[in-house]
């Protein structure tokens, strides 16, 4: 199913509204003046307020994408689409829920 391509300036939130920043290795392909995000990029979550009772809080720390674009590749890596599937992980690598891609560029779609 086609979806809009995600770029490094897209607004990606963890399930608890923590902000995700993309550190991309893509240096060639841009949409809306920003580099396209790929599955192999680093997605770090900051400001996740989720804490559970116990010895240490377990906020979301990073996003790991499971399914990206099938037909669109950037520098050999699948691009991340607005409808891609991923998981937010805590420091112990336990899944915390799916990320929410709230804002992307509205022009370029991929499949």
N, C-alpha and C positions, 0 to 999 in steps of 0.2 A: 504494500500500500504506500503510495507516495506521500511524502511529508516535506515540510520546509527544512532546508539545511540549517544546522546550528553553527554559529560562529563564536569566536572567543568573547564577544561582548554580549552574548545572549544571557537572559536572566534565567538561571537554573536554581531551583530551591529544593532543599531536602524536605522530607515530609513534615518537619517541624519548623519550617520557614527559615532555615539557615541558608545563607548565600553561598553559591558555588562559584569559584573562579577557575577558568580553564588555562592551563599552561600547555600551549601547543608546540609541536615540533614541525608543523606545517609552515613552510616559508615561501610557498608558491601560489596557492589558490586562495582567492579572496571573494567574499560576497559582501555587499554593502560596505566595502572598504575595510573589512576585517577578515582575518584568516578563518578558514573553515575548520571546525573541530572534527577530530577523528577518534576512533575507538581506542587508539594507543596513547592518546594524550592524557595528561594528569588533570584530574578534576578534584580540587580541594575544597572542602566545606568549612566555612567560618561562621561563627555566631549561632550554632545550633543550640537551642535552649533545652533540649531533651536531657533530663537526668532521671535516674531511677534510684530508689532507696538502696543504700549499701555503701561499701567502702569507697567506691569511686564513681563519678558520673560517666555516662556512656553516650556522649553526643556523637552525631554523625561527623566523620572525619574526611571521607572521600566518596566519590561515586565511581562505580565500576559498571561500564556499559556491557550488556550481554548481547544485544542484537542491534546492528546498525544497518546502513544501506547495503543492499545486495548488489546494485548495479553501479553505484557511484563510489569511486575510490579516489583518495587524495594521497599522492606520493605512495601508492601501494596499499594504503590502509582504508577500510570502510569509513565513510563519513557518518556522523551522527545526525539523525533526523529528528524532527520535533516529536514524532511518534515512536522513537527508539525505546527499547526496554533496557532498564538498568536497575542497580541496587545501590542504596546508600549504606556504607559500612562504618562501624565504630572502630576504635583503636584495636579491638580484639578480633576484627574482621567479621563480626556478627552482622547479619543484615538488619537494617533498621526500617526498610520500606523503599518504595520507588521514588525517584526524583521527579520533580515537576518542572517541565520546561515551559516557563510562563511567557517569555517574550523572545522572538527570533525575527530575523529579517523576513519581510513578506513577499519576496520576489522569486527566489530560486527554489524549485522543488527537486527532490531526488527520489529514487525508488530503491 
